[in-house]
Amino acid sequence: MKENFKSAEKYNPEDPLIKLYIALMEDFKDFVLNPESLDCLPASQRYEEAINLYIDVKKVKTVDNNFFALLELGHFLVSRDRNKTSKNLKKDKWNNFNGYKKGIELYNKLQVSDQNGKHTVLLSKAKAQLLNKDYEKARDSFEKILQKEPDAYQIRYYIGNSYILENGQYDQAIKEYDKVTENPDTELYYYALRDSGFAYYMTSKYDQAKDRLDRALNLEVSKTQAEKERRELMEEYFKKIKDGQCDQLDPDNNSCELEDRKSLEYKLFDAGFFQSIFTVHDKKRGTDPFIDVEHDKFYQCRNDPEF
């Protein structure tokens, strides 16, 4: 199949879609056909030719294959290049952007009228802004989604995260997390309970913290190694509250109040609390079938790529 794309490339050397498909097949080889391989190129290098052609595109107004291509390129840049920069693109301005900013620039080219398409673009853009620590811009993008979809619980969860990541605004975050936990059927119910438990703890509201941590610990979730470590922390602090270490009348003997909040915050951040970002596509919103083949495996490199 790659040979067919190469043949098509000879007749259409300026077609960015063909360049994208060829690069996708290289990623397929690295991520799927050779799963033991640790090699992974930065997205800005693997998809360099496609990106260089899409840089010159002014706007994409239709939900078509170019829409999905730009969206996917943005996802790869945000996930694989993150806050790193590469110097291989044809415009100096783009070389000075990190992976988050490059992704945002591509998303800005997608100006479609289709409501599902708008949601997808805004969500992708807001996630990149959140990861790039542009918290106010991220919340503005998230709020635009909520205007059309007020029950978008994922958005509430992300807004809550943004408040904590921006100077530890735990009270503001709790308001958002509590809206998510009103519905036990939402896929982010566990994450909102988990994170709100510690948000309540950080604000010395120990009864509420105990309630949220207890409910989260009683839920069955995917036991990745990272989540196992997070649950160990949850169990540790739930036990501390349950054993009465947080409700003693003498504040000088209250071990919870004596604990340095900044140290705990660093511990929680290192463990990945308040930072969950979900990149897997909503299958109901459609995509280019060729791009969709095993693409969820292409987001994270086994080793950090060299820039």
Backbone as CSV, one residue per row, in Angstrom:
resi,resn,N_x,N_y,N_z,CA_x,CA_y,CA_z,C_x,C_y,C_z
1,MET,0.823,-1.207,0.000,0.000,0.000,0.000,0.861,1.263,0.000
2,LYS,1.979,1.193,0.734,2.854,2.361,0.784,3.356,2.726,-0.605
3,GLU,3.614,1.687,-1.425,4.074,1.937,-2.794,3.009,2.673,-3.597
4,ASN,1.740,2.355,-3.337,0.655,3.058,-4.031,0.631,4.536,-3.656
5,PHE,0.832,4.821,-2.371,0.879,6.221,-1.948,2.087,6.927,-2.551
6,LYS,3.211,6.220,-2.631,4.407,6.813,-3.223,4.172,7.148,-4.693
7,SER,3.447,6.257,-5.380,3.117,6.528,-6.783,2.210,7.747,-6.890
8,ALA,1.220,7.808,-6.000,0.320,8.966,-6.002,1.082,10.247,-5.693
9,GLU,2.101,10.134,-4.836,2.900,11.306,-4.465,3.632,11.885,-5.671
10,LYS,4.054,11.016,-6.588,4.754,11.501,-7.789,3.851,12.384,-8.630
11,TYR,2.562,12.036,-8.679,1.613,12.814,-9.481,1.058,14.015,-8.711
12,ASN,1.106,13.939,-7.371,0.560,15.028,-6.547,1.558,15.391,-5.443
13,PRO,2.729,15.915,-5.805,3.770,16.158,-4.801,3.411,17.219,-3.767
14,GLU,2.382,18.026,-4.039,1.997,19.083,-3.102,0.708,18.741,-2.344
15,ASP,0.304,17.484,-2.377,-0.904,17.064,-1.664,-0.529,16.671,-0.237
16,PRO,-0.932,17.460,0.769,-0.533,17.145,2.145,-1.134,15.845,2.670
17,LEU,-2.316,15.468,2.152,-2.940,14.226,2.620,-2.083,13.010,2.284
18,ILE,-1.527,13.003,1.088,-0.672,11.881,0.697,0.553,11.818,1.605
19,LYS,1.143,12.978,1.884,2.302,13.024,2.785,1.917,12.491,4.172
20,LEU,0.722,12.863,4.624,0.249,12.396,5.928,0.088,10.883,5.937
21,TYR,-0.551,10.329,4.901,-0.787,8.888,4.858,0.532,8.105,4.857
22,ILE,1.514,8.593,4.126,2.816,7.914,4.088,3.460,7.928,5.475
23,ALA,3.390,9.075,6.151,3.959,9.174,7.499,3.191,8.300,8.490
24,LEU,1.864,8.216,8.327,1.066,7.341,9.190,1.514,5.893,9.059
25,MET,1.849,5.477,7.855,2.301,4.102,7.656,3.647,3.865,8.328
26,GLU,4.496,4.893,8.364,5.761,4.769,9.089,5.498,4.633,10.592
27,ASP,4.560,5.419,11.102,4.187,5.284,12.514,3.572,3.914,12.787
28,PHE,2.754,3.426,11.857,2.144,2.101,12.011,3.238,1.041,12.141
29,LYS,4.267,1.175,11.333,5.380,0.217,11.394,6.068,0.277,12.761
30,ASP,6.297,1.499,13.271,7.010,1.651,14.544,6.166,1.255,15.751
31,PHE,4.885,1.603,15.721,4.051,1.409,16.911,3.319,0.070,16.928
32,VAL,2.991,-0.465,15.745,2.139,-1.659,15.679,2.915,-2.886,15.202
33,LEU,3.635,-2.765,14.093,4.334,-3.920,13.538,5.585,-4.272,14.330
34,ASN,6.190,-3.288,14.985,7.391,-3.532,15.792,7.172,-3.028,17.221
35,PRO,6.245,-3.654,17.945,5.891,-3.134,19.280,7.042,-3.173,20.272
36,GLU,8.083,-3.981,19.999,9.217,-4.036,20.917,10.176,-2.867,20.700
37,SER,10.004,-2.149,19.594,10.887,-1.017,19.298,10.605,0.141,20.243
38,LEU,11.681,0.816,20.652,11.535,1.974,21.533,11.664,3.283,20.766
39,ASP,11.913,3.190,19.468,12.119,4.399,18.680,10.798,5.102,18.412
40,CYS,10.847,6.415,18.430,9.672,7.217,18.104,10.142,8.608,17.726
41,LEU,9.777,9.059,16.554,10.147,10.403,16.125,9.184,11.431,16.707
42,PRO,9.668,12.650,16.997,8.729,13.731,17.309,7.735,13.886,16.168
43,ALA,6.518,14.264,16.485,5.503,14.422,15.437,5.917,15.468,14.417
44,SER,6.621,16.512,14.863,7.047,17.572,13.945,8.068,17.072,12.936
45,GLN,8.727,15.952,13.231,9.662,15.369,12.266,8.993,14.273,11.437
46,ARG,8.248,13.393,12.100,7.571,12.326,11.357,6.621,12.900,10.314
47,TYR,5.910,13.958,10.675,4.889,14.530,9.788,5.336,15.869,9.196
48,GLU,6.647,16.047,9.123,7.219,17.323,8.680,6.682,17.771,7.323
49,GLU,6.677,16.873,6.342,6.264,17.273,4.990,4.787,17.661,4.948
50,ALA,3.952,16.900,5.637,2.522,17.232,5.668,2.298,18.561,6.382
51,ILE,2.976,18.758,7.516,2.805,20.006,8.271,3.254,21.199,7.444
52,ASN,4.390,21.067,6.758,4.897,22.178,5.952,3.911,22.589,4.864
53,LEU,3.176,21.637,4.323,2.167,21.968,3.312,0.916,22.557,3.964
54,TYR,0.524,22.023,5.116,-0.676,22.541,5.786,-0.445,23.924,6.399
55,ILE,0.810,24.286,6.658,1.103,25.621,7.184,0.530,26.698,6.269
56,ASP,0.551,26.443,4.959,0.104,27.443,3.981,-1.407,27.446,3.765
57,VAL,-2.111,26.482,4.350,-3.568,26.452,4.215,-4.163,27.554,5.087
58,LYS,-5.046,28.369,4.513,-5.644,29.480,5.268,-6.755,28.988,6.191
59,LYS,-7.751,28.318,5.622,-8.891,27.844,6.400,-9.395,26.525,5.821
60,VAL,-9.918,25.684,6.687,-10.659,24.494,6.268,-12.074,24.664,6.801
61,LYS,-13.045,24.771,5.894,-14.418,25.098,6.292,-15.367,23.909,6.225
62,THR,-14.870,22.769,5.756,-15.718,21.590,5.583,-15.148,20.426,6.384
63,VAL,-16.035,19.635,6.983,-15.594,18.435,7.701,-15.320,17.350,6.666
64,ASP,-14.083,17.347,6.189,-13.670,16.387,5.167,-12.345,15.770,5.594
65,ASN,-11.670,15.092,4.674,-10.426,14.422,5.042,-9.335,15.397,5.478
66,ASN,-9.322,16.608,4.899,-8.337,17.596,5.339,-8.628,18.063,6.764
67,PHE,-9.900,18.161,7.105,-10.284,18.502,8.482,-9.722,17.463,9.451
68,PHE,-9.970,16.184,9.166,-9.502,15.127,10.057,-7.980,15.055,10.086
69,ALA,-7.338,15.354,8.943,-5.876,15.329,8.889,-5.277,16.403,9.791
70,LEU,-5.790,17.629,9.688,-5.287,18.716,10.529,-5.556,18.440,12.008
71,LEU,-6.726,17.901,12.289,-7.073,17.568,13.670,-6.096,16.535,14.231
72,GLU,-5.832,15.505,13.436,-4.943,14.437,13.898,-3.513,14.932,14.055
73,LEU,-3.050,15.752,13.122,-1.703,16.314,13.245,-1.578,17.127,14.532
74,GLY,-2.616,17.897,14.832,-2.607,18.655,16.079,-2.519,17.752,17.290
75,HIS,-3.282,16.654,17.285,-3.253,15.707,18.406,-1.861,15.101,18.575
76,PHE,-1.232,14.730,17.464,0.110,14.149,17.544,1.117,15.158,18.093
77,LEU,1.040,16.405,17.613,1.972,17.437,18.082,1.798,17.697,19.573
78,VAL,0.555,17.777,20.018,0.278,18.035,21.432,0.750,16.869,22.300
79,SER,0.535,15.639,21.843,0.844,14.461,22.653,2.320,14.094,22.622
80,ARG,2.956,14.212,21.456,4.327,13.720,21.321,5.384,14.810,21.469
81,ASP,5.093,16.009,21.001,6.093,17.076,21.096,5.934,17.893,22.376
82,ARG,4.714,17.977,22.857,4.413,18.654,24.119,5.072,20.037,24.183
83,ASN,5.917,20.275,25.193,6.497,21.613,25.353,7.854,21.761,24.666
84,LYS,8.187,20.818,23.791,9.466,20.860,23.072,9.293,21.578,21.731
85,THR,10.387,22.108,21.222,10.379,22.747,19.902,11.333,22.013,18.975
86,SER,11.040,22.045,17.683,11.937,21.483,16.677,12.215,22.570,15.648
87,LYS,13.331,22.457,14.952,13.763,23.512,14.032,13.768,23.028,12.582
88,ASN,12.836,22.154,12.246,12.864,21.550,10.917,11.732,22.016,10.006
89,LEU,10.855,22.896,10.477,9.745,23.344,9.641,10.148,24.576,8.841
90,LYS,9.433,24.823,7.755,9.936,25.793,6.778,9.765,27.246,7.201
91,LYS,8.946,27.513,8.221,8.749,28.890,8.665,9.319,29.063,10.070
92,ASP,10.175,30.093,10.237,10.827,30.320,11.526,9.812,30.471,12.652
93,LYS,8.700,31.142,12.354,7.658,31.335,13.369,7.217,29.991,13.940
94,TRP,6.995,29.017,13.076,6.533,27.700,13.523,7.613,26.976,14.309
95,ASN,8.880,27.187,13.949,9.960,26.526,14.672,10.068,27.017,16.109
96,ASN,9.575,28.215,16.374,9.618,28.755,17.732,8.434,28.305,18.585
97,PHE,7.461,27.638,17.976,6.317,27.122,18.729,6.659,25.766,19.331
98,ASN,6.195,25.515,20.560,6.297,24.156,21.088,5.162,23.312,20.498
99,GLY,5.109,22.033,20.903,4.099,21.145,20.327,2.682,21.594,20.599
100,TYR,2.433,22.155,21.792,1.091,22.631,22.121,0.693,23.785,21.203
101,LYS,1.607,24.738,21.029,1.302,25.915,20.209,1.140,25.546,18.737
102,LYS,1.950,24.592,18.271,1.803,24.139,16.884,0.436,23.502,16.685
103,GLY,0.028,22.687,17.660,-1.296,22.080,17.575,-2.387,23.131,17.526
104,ILE,-2.282,24.145,18.375,-3.281,25.217,18.410,-3.336,25.948,17.075
105,GLU,-2.173,26.205,16.473,-2.139,26.883,15.170,-2.881,26.068,14.108
106,LEU,-2.721,24.751,14.145,-3.442,23.906,13.181,-4.937,23.917,13.472
107,TYR,-5.315,23.847,14.745,-6.741,23.879,15.089,-7.385,25.196,14.649
108,ASN,-6.625,26.292,14.705,-7.169,27.597,14.309,-7.525,27.660,12.826
109,LYS,-6.956,26.755,12.033,-7.278,26.712,10.605,-8.623,26.038,10.344
110,LEU,-9.156,25.342,11.347,-10.403,24.593,11.188,-11.575,25.478,11.597
111,GLN,-12.253,26.033,10.630,-13.349,26.976,10.889,-14.612,26.476,10.195
112,VAL,-15.176,25.405,10.757,-16.316,24.726,10.140,-17.615,25.174,10.798
113,SER,-18.704,25.048,10.054,-20.021,25.400,10.588,-20.696,24.212,11.265
114,ASP,-20.266,22.992,10.933,-20.835,21.786,11.527,-20.650,21.806,13.050
115,GLN,-21.732,21.608,13.809,-21.678,21.754,15.264,-20.784,20.706,15.915
116,ASN,-20.862,19.457,15.455,-19.981,18.429,15.997,-18.526,18.757,15.721
117,GLY,-18.271,19.263,14.506,-16.911,19.653,14.153,-16.404,20.782,15.025
118,LYS,-17.255,21.774,15.275,-16.871,22.895,16.141,-16.511,22.405,17.544
119,HIS,-17.349,21.504,18.074,-17.094,20.949,19.409,-15.728,20.273,19.440
120,THR,-15.455,19.446,18.442,-14.200,18.701,18.401,-13.004,19.637,18.355
121,VAL,-13.096,20.684,17.540,-11.993,21.639,17.413,-11.791,22.400,18.719
122,LEU,-12.877,22.902,19.292,-12.770,23.667,20.538,-12.197,22.818,21.670
123,LEU,-12.639,21.561,21.750,-12.151,20.676,22.805,-10.659,20.406,22.626
124,SER,-10.248,20.139,21.394,-8.831,19.886,21.123,-7.993,21.115,21.443
125,LYS,-8.486,22.271,21.031,-7.769,23.528,21.276,-7.677,23.816,22.770
126,ALA,-8.778,23.632,23.485,-8.794,23.911,24.921,-7.833,22.999,25.677
127,LYS,-7.772,21.721,25.296,-6.836,20.803,25.944,-5.400,21.264,25.737
128,ALA,-5.078,21.678,24.506,-3.722,22.152,24.222,-3.408,23.407,25.027
129,GLN,-4.377,24.310,25.133,-4.179,25.524,25.931,-3.982,25.188,27.405
130,LEU,-4.746,24.223,27.899,-4.612,23.798,29.290,-3.224,23.222,29.544
131,LEU,-2.767,22.352,28.654,-1.446,21.750,28.799,-0.337,22.787,28.671
132,ASN,-0.592,23.837,27.890,0.401,24.900,27.703,0.325,25.962,28.803
133,LYS,-0.507,25.710,29.819,-0.664,26.599,30.978,-1.300,27.939,30.618
134,ASP,-2.035,27.964,29.511,-2.829,29.148,29.164,-4.222,28.963,29.772
135,TYR,-4.311,29.059,31.088,-5.501,28.620,31.799,-6.742,29.444,31.467
136,GLU,-6.606,30.752,31.393,-7.773,31.582,31.080,-8.274,31.308,29.668
137,LYS,-7.359,31.178,28.718,-7.758,30.874,27.341,-8.433,29.509,27.277
138,ALA,-7.888,28.542,28.018,-8.482,27.203,28.032,-9.905,27.253,28.575
139,ARG,-10.099,27.970,29.683,-11.448,28.058,30.255,-12.404,28.761,29.297
140,ASP,-11.909,29.767,28.591,-12.754,30.456,27.615,-13.207,29.484,26.528
141,SER,-12.292,28.652,26.043,-12.651,27.655,25.022,-13.621,26.625,25.588
142,PHE,-13.374,26.163,26.811,-14.274,25.198,27.440,-15.671,25.787,27.639
143,GLU,-15.733,27.043,28.062,-17.036,27.685,28.297,-17.837,27.802,27.002
144,LYS,-17.168,27.999,25.885,-17.868,28.066,24.598,-18.545,26.733,24.283
145,ILE,-17.909,25.640,24.670,-18.527,24.323,24.479,-19.744,24.182,25.388
146,LEU,-19.604,24.628,26.637,-20.707,24.500,27.596,-21.932,25.306,27.188
147,GLN,-21.731,26.390,26.440,-22.875,27.171,25.968,-23.796,26.331,25.095
148,LYS,-23.229,25.408,24.340,-24.008,24.529,23.461,-24.306,23.181,24.112
149,GLU,-23.417,22.744,24.998,-23.567,21.430,25.623,-23.381,21.564,27.139
150,PRO,-24.389,22.084,27.844,-24.244,22.357,29.285,-24.006,21.116,30.133
151,ASP,-24.316,19.935,29.614,-24.106,18.701,30.374,-22.813,17.984,29.981
152,ALA,-21.874,18.707,29.379,-20.594,18.106,28.978,-19.704,17.982,30.214
153,TYR,-19.820,16.852,30.913,-19.144,16.694,32.200,-17.625,16.686,32.060
154,GLN,-17.142,16.173,30.948,-15.694,16.186,30.727,-15.162,17.614,30.793
155,ILE,-15.932,18.554,30.240,-15.520,19.955,30.226,-15.477,20.505,31.646
156,ARG,-16.470,20.189,32.456,-16.482,20.627,33.850,-15.239,20.119,34.589
157,TYR,-14.897,18.876,34.324,-13.723,18.287,34.980,-12.457,19.046,34.593
158,TYR,-12.306,19.330,33.314,-11.116,20.057,32.864,-11.064,21.471,33.447
159,ILE,-12.204,22.131,33.525,-12.232,23.478,34.111,-11.791,23.410,35.575
160,GLY,-12.277,22.392,36.289,-11.841,22.204,37.671,-10.334,22.039,37.765
161,ASN,-9.775,21.208,36.893,-8.324,21.026,36.875,-7.606,22.350,36.648
162,SER,-8.128,23.155,35.731,-7.451,24.411,35.380,-7.355,25.343,36.582
163,TYR,-8.383,25.363,37.414,-8.353,26.233,38.596,-7.271,25.796,39.579
164,ILE,-7.101,24.490,39.742,-6.072,24.010,40.666,-4.684,24.249,40.099
165,LEU,-4.514,23.971,38.820,-3.203,24.160,38.204,-2.808,25.627,38.161
166,GLU,-3.803,26.514,38.158,-3.524,27.949,38.184,-3.612,28.453,39.632
167,ASN,-2.509,28.352,40.335,-2.389,28.927,41.682,-3.288,28.267,42.729
168,GLY,-3.603,26.983,42.551,-4.275,26.234,43.612,-5.611,26.783,44.053
169,GLN,-6.489,27.082,43.101,-7.822,27.603,43.432,-8.773,26.428,43.703
170,TYR,-8.586,25.792,44.856,-9.300,24.554,45.169,-10.801,24.761,45.335
171,ASP,-11.202,25.868,45.941,-12.637,26.107,46.130,-13.364,26.219,44.793
172,GLN,-12.738,26.885,43.833,-13.335,27.011,42.503,-13.401,25.649,41.818
173,ALA,-12.345,24.868,41.981,-12.307,23.537,41.362,-13.399,22.641,41.927
174,ILE,-13.605,22.706,43.238,-14.617,21.866,43.890,-15.997,22.105,43.289
175,LYS,-16.320,23.355,42.991,-17.623,23.671,42.391,-17.813,22.915,41.077
176,GLU,-16.748,22.833,40.282,-16.835,22.128,38.997,-16.878,20.619,39.198
177,TYR,-16.016,20.091,40.064,-16.000,18.650,40.318,-17.349,18.163,40.850
178,ASP,-17.961,18.960,41.735,-19.242,18.545,42.317,-20.344,18.472,41.266
179,LYS,-20.247,19.300,40.229,-21.225,19.214,39.140,-21.050,17.909,38.368
180,VAL,-19.808,17.455,38.242,-19.544,16.190,37.545,-20.074,15.018,38.356
181,THR,-19.894,15.065,39.668,-20.290,13.922,40.504,-21.784,13.877,40.790
182,GLU,-22.535,14.842,40.257,-23.999,14.760,40.351,-24.534,13.595,39.530
183,ASN,-23.770,13.179,38.517,-24.220,12.110,37.619,-23.267,10.922,37.724
184,PRO,-23.665,9.848,38.424,-22.766,8.703,38.587,-22.514,7.925,37.300
185,ASP,-23.264,8.232,36.249,-23.102,7.498,34.997,-22.072,8.128,34.058
186,THR,-21.609,9.341,34.366,-20.622,9.952,33.490,-19.293,9.215,33.603
187,GLU,-18.566,9.135,32.502,-17.311,8.382,32.480,-16.233,9.035,33.359
188,LEU,-16.427,10.303,33.724,-15.436,10.987,34.555,-15.839,11.036,36.031
189,TYR,-16.868,10.288,36.391,-17.355,10.273,37.779,-16.233,9.897,38.749
190,TYR,-15.504,8.837,38.432,-14.412,8.396,39.310,-13.346,9.471,39.446
191,TYR,-12.935,10.042,38.319,-11.847,11.025,38.345,-12.242,12.270,39.132
192,ALA,-13.492,12.692,38.980,-13.955,13.872,39.713,-14.047,13.580,41.213
193,LEU,-14.513,12.376,41.581,-14.533,12.000,42.998,-13.118,11.951,43.561
194,ARG,-12.241,11.302,42.826,-10.849,11.139,43.255,-10.179,12.491,43.510
195,ASP,-10.296,13.384,42.520,-9.602,14.667,42.625,-10.291,15.615,43.602
196,SER,-11.626,15.552,43.662,-12.318,16.430,44.616,-12.034,16.003,46.051
197,GLY,-11.776,14.704,46.260,-11.411,14.254,47.599,-10.196,15.000,48.122
198,PHE,-9.185,15.111,47.276,-7.985,15.831,47.706,-8.182,17.341,47.673
199,ALA,-9.044,17.833,46.787,-9.339,19.273,46.786,-9.996,19.670,48.110
200,TYR,-10.930,18.843,48.581,-11.554,19.109,49.879,-10.522,18.996,51.007
201,TYR,-9.640,18.007,50.906,-8.603,17.849,51.932,-7.723,19.095,51.992
202,MET,-7.338,19.613,50.833,-6.455,20.784,50.788,-7.114,22.015,51.402
203,THR,-8.444,22.038,51.437,-9.156,23.176,52.036,-9.655,22.850,53.448
204,SER,-9.117,21.763,54.026,-9.414,21.360,55.415,-10.870,20.970,55.632
205,LYS,-11.547,20.528,54.578,-12.926,20.048,54.709,-12.871,18.518,54.712
206,TYR,-12.538,17.987,55.876,-12.148,16.587,55.953,-13.313,15.616,55.819
207,ASP,-14.490,15.978,56.310,-15.642,15.088,56.156,-15.976,14.889,54.679
208,GLN,-15.972,15.988,53.928,-16.250,15.888,52.491,-15.136,15.121,51.775
209,ALA,-13.890,15.344,52.202,-12.764,14.624,51.600,-12.908,13.124,51.825
210,LYS,-13.257,12.758,53.048,-13.444,11.340,53.377,-14.546,10.725,52.524
211,ASP,-15.662,11.427,52.379,-16.788,10.930,51.583,-16.369,10.688,50.140
212,ARG,-15.675,11.660,49.528,-15.295,11.531,48.111,-14.267,10.425,47.907
213,LEU,-13.273,10.365,48.775,-12.248,9.332,48.634,-12.837,7.945,48.838
214,ASP,-13.736,7.805,49.795,-14.382,6.517,50.063,-15.178,6.054,48.843
215,ARG,-15.964,6.950,48.281,-16.781,6.591,47.112,-15.905,6.236,45.916
216,ALA,-14.813,6.969,45.736,-13.916,6.679,44.614,-13.229,5.329,44.791
217,LEU,-12.791,5.036,46.005,-12.084,3.781,46.261,-12.989,2.569,46.104
218,ASN,-14.291,2.755,46.202,-15.237,1.647,46.047,-15.636,1.397,44.598
219,LEU,-15.081,2.176,43.689,-15.376,1.994,42.268,-14.301,1.147,41.605
220,GLU,-14.717,0.321,40.658,-13.776,-0.476,39.879,-13.241,0.374,38.733
221,VAL,-11.919,0.483,38.646,-11.307,1.272,37.576,-10.138,0.497,36.986
222,SER,-9.664,0.981,35.848,-8.498,0.380,35.211,-7.294,0.512,36.135
223,LYS,-6.656,-0.604,36.446,-5.558,-0.599,37.412,-4.204,-0.503,36.693
224,THR,-3.971,0.605,36.032,-2.629,0.851,35.510,-1.691,1.061,36.695
225,GLN,-0.390,0.954,36.451,0.558,1.152,37.540,0.423,2.545,38.136
226,ALA,0.233,3.543,37.271,0.094,4.920,37.759,-1.156,5.070,38.624
227,GLU,-2.256,4.430,38.191,-3.496,4.554,38.972,-3.402,3.768,40.275
228,LYS,-2.688,2.652,40.263,-2.473,1.911,41.515,-1.759,2.788,42.538
229,GLU,-0.756,3.535,42.078,-0.010,4.412,42.983,-0.895,5.547,43.489
230,ARG,-1.758,6.056,42.612,-2.676,7.108,43.052,-3.653,6.569,44.095
231,ARG,-4.135,5.345,43.877,-5.084,4.767,44.829,-4.417,4.483,46.181
232,GLU,-3.138,4.181,46.167,-2.424,4.008,47.434,-2.412,5.312,48.227
233,LEU,-2.215,6.421,47.526,-2.273,7.733,48.185,-3.678,8.011,48.713
234,MET,-4.678,7.673,47.894,-6.062,7.871,48.326,-6.355,7.065,49.587
235,GLU,-5.918,5.808,49.610,-6.147,4.950,50.778,-5.430,5.498,52.013
236,GLU,-4.219,6.015,51.812,-3.448,6.568,52.928,-4.184,7.742,53.574
237,TYR,-4.696,8.644,52.749,-5.338,9.837,53.306,-6.765,9.548,53.780
238,PHE,-7.429,8.610,53.138,-8.741,8.193,53.642,-8.603,7.592,55.040
239,LYS,-7.588,6.730,55.222,-7.353,6.098,56.528,-7.007,7.148,57.582
240,LYS,-6.222,8.143,57.180,-5.837,9.199,58.123,-7.075,9.920,58.660
241,ILE,-8.008,10.223,57.754,-9.238,10.902,58.190,-10.106,9.948,59.010
242,LYS,-10.243,8.711,58.524,-11.088,7.716,59.199,-10.600,7.435,60.617
243,ASP,-9.275,7.445,60.798,-8.697,7.153,62.112,-8.741,8.346,63.059
244,GLY,-9.333,9.446,62.612,-9.522,10.587,63.499,-8.342,11.522,63.619
245,GLN,-7.381,11.403,62.713,-6.206,12.270,62.804,-6.497,13.698,62.346
246,CYS,-7.674,13.907,61.753,-7.982,15.224,61.193,-9.047,15.982,61.978
247,ASP,-9.628,15.367,63.001,-10.742,16.035,63.672,-10.502,16.219,65.172
248,GLN,-9.239,16.270,65.579,-8.930,16.508,66.977,-9.181,17.976,67.313
249,LEU,-9.655,18.228,68.509,-9.983,19.597,68.902,-8.741,20.460,69.064
250,ASP,-7.647,19.853,69.456,-6.404,20.604,69.638,-5.687,20.707,68.299
251,PRO,-5.664,21.881,67.656,-5.040,21.994,66.336,-3.553,21.673,66.346
252,ASP,-2.906,21.811,67.522,-1.475,21.511,67.583,-1.207,20.015,67.475
253,ASN,-2.242,19.201,67.715,-2.089,17.748,67.613,-2.844,17.171,66.415
254,ASN,-3.323,18.045,65.572,-4.045,17.612,64.375,-3.027,17.398,63.259
255,SER,-2.701,16.132,62.999,-1.630,15.839,62.036,-1.980,16.309,60.632
256,CYS,-3.269,16.374,60.317,-3.674,16.829,58.981,-3.402,18.320,58.815
257,GLU,-3.711,19.094,59.864,-3.472,20.533,59.789,-1.986,20.860,59.833
258,LEU,-1.207,20.002,60.489,0.227,20.254,60.598,0.971,19.930,59.306
259,GLU,0.364,19.122,58.451,1.036,18.733,57.206,1.194,19.938,56.284
260,ASP,2.395,20.092,55.749,2.661,21.204,54.835,1.865,21.012,53.549
261,ARG,0.994,21.970,53.260,0.101,21.844,52.106,0.875,21.892,50.786
262,LYS,1.928,22.681,50.740,2.680,22.793,49.488,3.372,21.476,49.158
263,SER,3.907,20.822,50.178,4.552,19.523,49.958,3.544,18.493,49.463
264,LEU,2.347,18.503,50.066,1.302,17.580,49.620,0.895,17.895,48.186
265,GLU,0.776,19.171,47.859,0.403,19.549,46.499,1.417,19.023,45.494
266,TYR,2.706,19.168,45.797,3.745,18.639,44.910,3.603,17.125,44.761
267,LYS,3.316,16.452,45.878,3.152,14.997,45.854,1.979,14.606,44.949
268,LEU,0.880,15.335,45.061,-0.305,15.045,44.251,-0.043,15.329,42.774
269,PHE,0.623,16.432,42.485,0.943,16.758,41.092,1.856,15.694,40.493
270,ASP,2.870,15.274,41.263,3.800,14.251,40.771,3.073,12.942,40.477
271,ALA,2.036,12.657,41.260,1.270,11.417,41.062,0.264,11.528,39.920
272,GLY,0.024,12.741,39.436,-0.877,12.920,38.294,-2.292,13.324,38.639
273,PHE,-2.552,13.705,39.892,-3.880,14.214,40.233,-4.089,15.578,39.577
274,PHE,-5.348,15.869,39.278,-5.771,17.159,38.702,-5.234,17.393,37.287
275,GLN,-4.753,16.349,36.631,-4.106,16.557,35.335,-4.549,15.587,34.250
276,SER,-5.530,14.757,34.513,-5.935,13.758,33.522,-6.472,14.439,32.272
277,ILE,-5.895,14.088,31.130,-6.338,14.587,29.828,-6.598,13.369,28.950
278,PHE,-7.783,13.286,28.368,-8.171,12.119,27.577,-8.104,12.477,26.096
279,THR,-7.255,11.759,25.346,-7.036,12.102,23.939,-7.747,11.172,22.968
280,VAL,-8.298,10.070,23.442,-8.981,9.145,22.531,-10.219,9.822,21.946
281,HIS,-10.414,9.654,20.644,-11.516,10.329,19.959,-12.882,9.786,20.367
282,ASP,-13.862,10.646,20.284,-15.258,10.235,20.411,-15.654,9.567,19.097
283,LYS,-15.880,8.262,19.145,-16.146,7.514,17.914,-17.405,7.986,17.204
284,LYS,-18.336,8.596,17.936,-19.585,9.038,17.318,-19.366,10.232,16.396
285,ARG,-18.246,10.907,16.533,-18.046,12.135,15.767,-17.368,11.884,14.423
286,GLY,-16.975,10.667,14.147,-16.464,10.343,12.826,-15.019,10.733,12.620
287,THR,-14.421,10.162,11.581,-13.048,10.479,11.220,-12.775,9.918,9.838
288,ASP,-11.572,10.122,9.344,-11.108,9.493,8.115,-10.773,8.043,8.472
289,PRO,-11.409,7.044,7.848,-11.176,5.644,8.238,-9.710,5.232,8.178
290,PHE,-8.951,5.772,7.218,-7.540,5.390,7.127,-6.762,5.931,8.326
291,ILE,-7.054,7.168,8.710,-6.386,7.758,9.870,-6.733,6.988,11.137
292,ASP,-7.922,6.435,11.191,-8.432,5.810,12.413,-7.770,4.474,12.730
293,VAL,-7.039,3.887,11.792,-6.459,2.556,11.988,-5.353,2.611,13.048
294,GLU,-5.622,2.066,14.217,-4.657,1.939,15.315,-4.078,3.279,15.778
295,HIS,-4.717,4.389,15.396,-4.089,5.690,15.662,-3.961,6.005,17.143
296,ASP,-4.813,5.406,17.994,-4.718,5.686,19.425,-3.381,5.225,20.009
297,LYS,-2.672,4.360,19.285,-1.368,3.890,19.754,-0.245,4.868,19.414
298,PHE,-0.534,5.847,18.557,0.528,6.717,18.053,0.761,7.946,18.921
299,TYR,-0.017,8.121,19.973,0.060,9.361,20.747,1.271,9.422,21.672
300,GLN,1.614,8.300,22.290,2.669,8.320,23.299,3.844,7.456,22.879
301,CYS,5.033,8.049,22.876,6.249,7.307,22.562,6.690,6.501,23.785
302,ARG,7.301,5.361,23.531,7.796,4.544,24.642,8.992,5.226,25.304
303,ASN,9.844,5.819,24.502,10.916,6.679,25.003,10.635,8.096,24.544
304,ASP,11.031,9.088,25.335,10.868,10.466,24.878,11.738,10.680,23.647
305,PRO,11.150,11.152,22.550,11.944,11.354,21.333,12.956,12.473,21.509
306,GLU,14.072,12.360,20.793,15.097,13.404,20.836,14.748,14.512,19.855
307,PHE,14.964,15.746,20.273,14.687,16.902,19.422,16.000,17.529,18.968
